[in-house]
Amino acid sequence: MAADGRLRRTRLRAFLFVPISCLLWICHTFGWGVLGVLAFSAELIRQHDIRRDSDPKSLGAWLVPRVRPGGVNCLPLALPMVMMVVWRSGDHVGGKTQDWFNWRWKMNWITMVLRDRWMAFDIASVTVLFVILFRGVRDQTIEYSRNLGLSALFLAAVYVLLPRIVFGSAYADMRLAPFVLAIAVIALRPRHGVLLRGAAVLAVLGFAFFGVRLAGTTVSYLIYDRSYDQAIAAIDTVPERSRVVSFVGRRCRDDWAYSRLEHVPALLLERRLAFTNDQWSMAGAQLMTTQYPAARGFAHDPSEIVSDIRCRGQFWRPVAMALEKFPRDAFDYVWLIHPPKFDPALVRDLTLIRRDGTSLLYRVNRPAVRPAGTE
């Protein structure tokens, strides 16, 4: 898009990006929004280059003559906004936009952009990135690209202004944090006139950091892969179109390394056409919702998450309560994935048909129905 702008092929760019923006919006709304911010910042720099003869006295004087043409040139990306307004209009619309300026969590998201498994390793890696960004301001041998630097500032501003929940969908601001840091890092470049040797040293250091992170992530994913294989082994045991209530164990404490198994039961829907209770059902967040009244409070997320005790501020049930209260007549199977310890008496009316490590699959026993006229 930027290349077409530099080549003054704006009509071709507009023709191409009207359908591209709509496709991107359908595939990933957040990606479409990030593209819009990046495109607008690039247009501001292009308008600045066109008006090099101007000598603005303030930031406002610099922005005003550039915002209007920059915004006009970004209009080919705006058609999804019209569709979104239509979608979000009417009495049927639900889903709140709330939790603005939650500074504690905004700071947490920044420190967690490389969060994976080992807290010390991940935080040390983020610290290295911030040191590099700071060096970009102080070091005379490197500088920030005007285009990408402005893009990072715009994304940072959006990150600050964006609430945590948008249209009922949580963690809206959190998703932007990695992009802010990534764009800021790639905005760094050797300053014009720096010796090739100095640029090569920077490149080697960058590749070394990338290699260390890649090696750590590879090992971590191998460990996750083994836990996935063990957890999903029970899927092939479940008959097609079954009704399964799933309970995935979770601690109240926010561990740095998640099990990443909370929505593994959703694979039953895809592989066995089976119902399970972990589908999201948030007003305004999706076009399809779960409709299974018989399941009562065990029809959708987060009823699949269980803990050893009731967790403060969460809707998760203790495992004992979940096993005792779920409606037996609404489900055919009970799938426990790494559950907390529980009293075996709670499952005495169920039949264990598979065990994979700490994961258990039970069949719900149905009372025998005697033929009419028999004793």
C-alpha positions in Angstrom: 0.0 0.0 0.0 2.8 2.4 0.9 4.7 1.5 -2.3 1.7 2.4 -4.5 1.5 5.7 -2.6 5.1 6.5 -3.3 4.6 5.6 -6.9 1.5 7.9 -7.0 -0.7 4.9 -8.1 -3.4 5.8 -5.6 -6.4 4.9 -7.9 -5.1 1.4 -8.3 -4.4 1.1 -4.6 -8.0 2.3 -3.8 -9.5 -0.2 -6.3 -7.5 -3.1 -4.7 -7.9 -2.3 -1.1 -11.7 -1.8 -1.0 -12.3 -5.6 -1.4 -9.1 -6.5 0.5 -10.2 -4.5 3.6 -13.6 -6.2 3.6 -12.0 -9.7 3.4 -9.6 -8.8 6.2 -12.4 -7.5 8.3 -14.3 -10.7 7.9 -11.3 -12.8 8.7 -10.0 -10.8 11.6 -11.5 -7.5 12.7 -8.5 -6.6 14.9 -6.1 -7.1 12.0 -8.2 -4.7 9.9 -8.0 -2.1 12.6 -4.3 -2.4 12.9 -3.9 -2.1 9.2 -5.9 1.1 9.2 -3.7 2.7 11.9 -0.5 1.7 10.1 -1.8 2.9 6.7 -2.8 6.3 8.2 0.6 6.9 9.8 2.3 6.0 6.5 0.1 8.5 4.7 1.0 11.2 7.2 4.7 10.7 6.5 4.0 10.7 2.7 2.1 13.9 3.0 5.0 15.4 5.0 7.4 14.5 2.2 5.1 16.2 -0.3 5.1 19.3 1.8 8.8 19.5 2.6 8.8 23.3 2.0 6.5 23.9 5.0 8.0 24.9 8.4 5.4 24.2 11.0 5.7 26.1 14.3 3.9 23.4 16.4 2.6 19.8 16.3 -0.9 21.0 15.4 0.4 23.1 12.5 2.2 20.0 11.3 -0.8 17.7 11.6 -3.7 19.8 10.3 -2.6 20.1 6.6 -1.6 16.4 6.6 -4.5 14.7 8.4 -7.2 15.6 5.9 -5.4 14.2 2.7 -4.0 11.3 4.7 -7.5 10.4 5.9 -9.0 10.7 2.5 -6.4 8.4 1.0 -7.2 5.8 3.7 -11.0 5.8 2.9 -10.7 2.6 0.8 -10.1 0.8 4.1 -13.2 2.3 5.7 -16.1 0.3 4.1 -16.0 -2.3 6.9 -16.8 0.6 9.3 -20.1 1.1 7.5 -20.9 -2.6 7.8 -19.9 -2.6 11.4 -22.3 0.3 12.2 -25.1 -1.6 10.5 -24.3 -4.7 12.4 -24.2 -2.9 15.7 -27.4 -1.0 15.2 -30.8 -2.1 16.4 -32.5 -3.4 19.5 -31.0 -6.9 19.1 -27.5 -5.7 19.8 -25.8 -6.7 23.0 -22.3 -6.6 24.4 -20.8 -3.8 26.5 -17.8 -1.7 25.9 -16.2 -1.0 29.2 -13.2 -1.1 31.6 -11.4 2.0 30.3 -7.9 3.0 31.3 -7.2 0.0 33.5 -3.6 1.0 34.0 -2.6 -2.0 36.1 -3.5 -4.5 33.4 -2.1 -2.3 30.6 1.3 -2.4 32.3 1.0 -6.1 32.8 0.2 -6.8 29.1 3.4 -4.9 28.1 5.5 -7.1 30.4 3.7 -10.2 29.1 4.2 -9.8 25.3 6.7 -12.7 25.3 4.9 -14.7 28.0 5.2 -18.4 27.4 6.5 -20.8 30.0 9.5 -19.6 32.0 8.8 -16.3 33.7 12.4 -15.2 34.3 13.4 -16.0 30.7 10.3 -14.2 29.2 10.7 -11.1 31.3 14.4 -10.9 30.7 13.7 -11.1 27.0 11.2 -8.2 27.2 13.8 -6.2 29.2 16.3 -6.7 26.4 13.9 -5.3 23.9 13.2 -2.2 26.0 16.9 -1.7 26.4 17.3 -1.8 22.7 14.5 0.7 22.2 16.1 3.0 24.7 19.4 2.7 23.0 17.7 3.8 19.8 17.1 7.1 21.4 20.6 7.5 22.9 22.9 5.8 20.4 24.2 8.0 17.6 24.8 5.0 15.3 21.1 3.9 15.0 17.9 5.8 14.5 14.1 5.2 14.1 12.4 5.0 10.8 10.0 7.9 10.5 7.3 5.7 9.0 7.5 2.8 11.4 8.3 5.0 14.4 5.2 7.1 13.9 3.2 3.8 13.4 4.5 2.6 16.8 3.5 5.9 18.4 0.0 5.7 16.9 -0.5 2.1 18.0 0.7 3.0 21.5 -1.9 5.8 21.6 -4.6 3.4 20.5 -3.4 0.9 23.1 -3.8 3.5 25.8 -7.2 4.7 24.7 -8.7 1.2 24.0 -10.8 -0.3 26.7 -10.3 -3.8 27.9 -13.8 -5.0 26.7 -15.1 -4.0 23.3 -18.6 -5.1 22.1 -18.5 -7.8 24.8 -15.2 -9.2 23.7 -12.5 -9.1 26.5 -8.8 -8.4 26.2 -9.2 -6.0 23.2 -6.3 -3.8 24.4 -4.1 -6.7 25.3 -4.0 -8.0 21.7 -2.4 -4.8 20.6 0.5 -4.7 23.0 2.8 -7.2 21.0 2.2 -5.1 17.8 3.2 -1.9 19.6 6.5 -3.4 20.7 7.2 -5.3 17.5 6.7 -2.2 15.2 8.9 -0.1 17.5 11.7 -2.7 17.3 11.7 -3.1 13.6 11.6 0.7 13.3 15.2 0.8 14.4 17.8 0.9 11.7 21.5 1.9 11.3 21.9 5.6 10.9 23.0 6.8 7.5 26.8 6.8 7.2 27.4 4.0 9.8 30.2 1.6 8.8 29.1 -1.7 7.4 30.9 -3.4 10.3 28.8 -1.6 12.9 25.5 -2.6 11.0 26.7 -6.2 10.8 27.3 -6.3 14.6 23.7 -5.1 15.2 22.4 -7.7 12.7 24.3 -10.5 14.5 23.0 -9.4 17.9 19.5 -9.4 16.5 19.8 -12.8 15.0 21.3 -14.1 18.3 18.3 -12.8 20.3 15.9 -14.3 17.7 17.7 -17.7 17.9 17.6 -17.9 21.7 13.9 -17.1 21.8 13.2 -19.5 18.9 15.0 -22.3 20.7 13.2 -21.6 24.0 9.8 -21.5 22.2 10.6 -24.7 20.4 11.3 -26.6 23.6 8.2 -25.1 25.2 6.0 -26.1 22.3 7.3 -29.7 22.4 6.3 -29.9 26.0 2.8 -28.5 25.2 2.5 -30.9 22.3 3.0 -33.9 24.6 0.3 -32.5 27.0 -2.1 -32.0 24.1 -1.5 -35.5 22.8 -2.3 -37.0 26.2 -5.3 -34.8 26.7 -7.0 -35.3 23.3 -6.5 -39.1 23.2 -10.0 -39.6 24.6 -11.7 -37.8 21.7 -11.8 -40.9 19.5 -13.5 -42.8 22.3 -16.5 -40.4 22.3 -19.2 -41.4 19.8 -20.3 -38.9 17.2 -23.1 -36.4 18.2 -22.6 -37.2 21.9 -23.3 -34.6 24.6 -20.2 -34.1 26.7 -19.7 -32.0 29.8 -16.0 -31.1 30.1 -14.1 -30.0 33.2 -10.6 -28.6 32.8 -8.6 -28.1 36.0 -7.3 -24.6 36.8 -5.6 -23.0 39.8 -7.0 -19.8 41.3 -3.5 -18.3 41.1 -2.6 -16.8 37.7 0.4 -19.0 36.8 2.8 -17.6 34.3 2.7 -20.9 32.3 -0.8 -21.8 31.3 -1.7 -25.3 30.5 -3.4 -24.1 27.3 -6.0 -26.9 27.6 -9.0 -24.8 28.7 -10.6 -25.1 25.2 -9.3 -28.4 24.1 -12.8 -29.9 24.6 -13.9 -27.8 21.7 -12.2 -30.3 19.4 -15.1 -32.6 20.1 -17.3 -30.3 18.1 -15.0 -30.3 15.1 -13.9 -34.0 15.2 -16.9 -35.8 16.6 -19.8 -33.4 15.9 -20.4 -33.6 19.6 -21.7 -30.9 22.0 -19.5 -29.7 24.7 -19.9 -26.9 27.2 -16.9 -24.6 26.5 -18.3 -22.5 23.6 -18.3 -18.8 24.2 -21.7 -17.2 24.6 -21.1 -13.4 25.0 -23.6 -10.8 23.9 -22.4 -9.1 20.8 -19.2 -11.2 20.5 -20.4 -13.8 17.9 -23.1 -14.3 15.5 -23.9 -17.9 16.7 -24.6 -18.8 20.3 -25.2 -22.0 22.2 -28.9 -23.1 22.6 -29.2 -26.0 25.0 -31.5 -25.2 27.9 -31.3 -28.7 29.3 -27.7 -28.1 30.3 -28.8 -25.2 32.4 -25.6 -23.6 33.9 -23.3 -26.0 32.0 -23.9 -24.9 28.5 -21.1 -22.5 27.7 -17.8 -21.0 28.8 -16.5 -20.8 31.5 -18.5 -23.8 32.9 -15.7 -26.0 31.6 -13.1 -24.6 34.1 -13.0 -26.1 37.6 -10.7 -25.4 40.5 -10.1 -27.0 43.9 -11.8 -24.1 45.8 -14.0 -21.2 44.8 -11.7 -18.5 43.2 -12.3 -14.9 44.1 -13.6 -12.8 41.3 -14.1 -15.8 38.9 -17.2 -17.7 37.7 -15.4 -21.0 37.9 -16.9 -23.7 40.0 -15.0 -25.9 42.5 -14.7 -29.4 41.0 -16.8 -30.9 43.8 -19.7 -28.6 43.0 -19.4 -29.1 39.2 -19.5 -32.9 39.6 -22.4 -32.8 42.0 -24.5 -30.2 40.2 -24.2 -30.9 36.5 -27.5 -32.3 35.1 -27.0 -36.0 34.4 -29.9 -36.3 32.0 -28.4 -33.6 29.7 -25.1 -35.3 29.0 -23.8 -38.7 27.9 -20.2 -38.3 29.0 -18.1 -36.4 31.5 -14.5 -35.5 30.4 -12.1 -34.4 33.2 -8.8 -32.9 32.0 -6.1 -32.5 34.7 -8.8 -31.9 37.3 -8.0 -31.0 41.0 -8.3 -33.8 43.5 -11.9 -34.7 44.2 -13.9 -37.2 46.3 -14.5 -40.5 44.2 -18.0 -40.7 45.7 -19.0 -37.8 43.4 -18.6 -40.0 40.3 -19.9 -43.3 41.7 -22.9 -43.0 39.4 -20.6 -42.7 36.4 -18.6 -45.4 34.6 -14.9 -44.7 34.0 -14.2 -45.8 30.4 -10.8 -44.2 29.7 -7.8 -42.8 31.7 -4.9 -40.9 30.1 -2.5 -39.7 32.7 -4.6 -37.4 34.9 -7.4 -37.0 32.4 -10.5 -39.1 32.8 -13.5 -40.0 30.6 -16.7 -41.2 32.2 -20.0 -42.4 30.8 -23.2 -41.2 32.4 -25.2 -44.2 33.4 -28.8 -44.2 32.4 -31.4 -46.0 34.5 -32.7 -49.1 32.7 -36.2 -48.7 31.3 -38.4 -51.8 31.8 -40.8 -52.8 29.1 -44.4 -52.0 29.8 -46.3 -54.9 31.6 -43.2 -56.3 33.3 -42.3 -56.3 37.0 
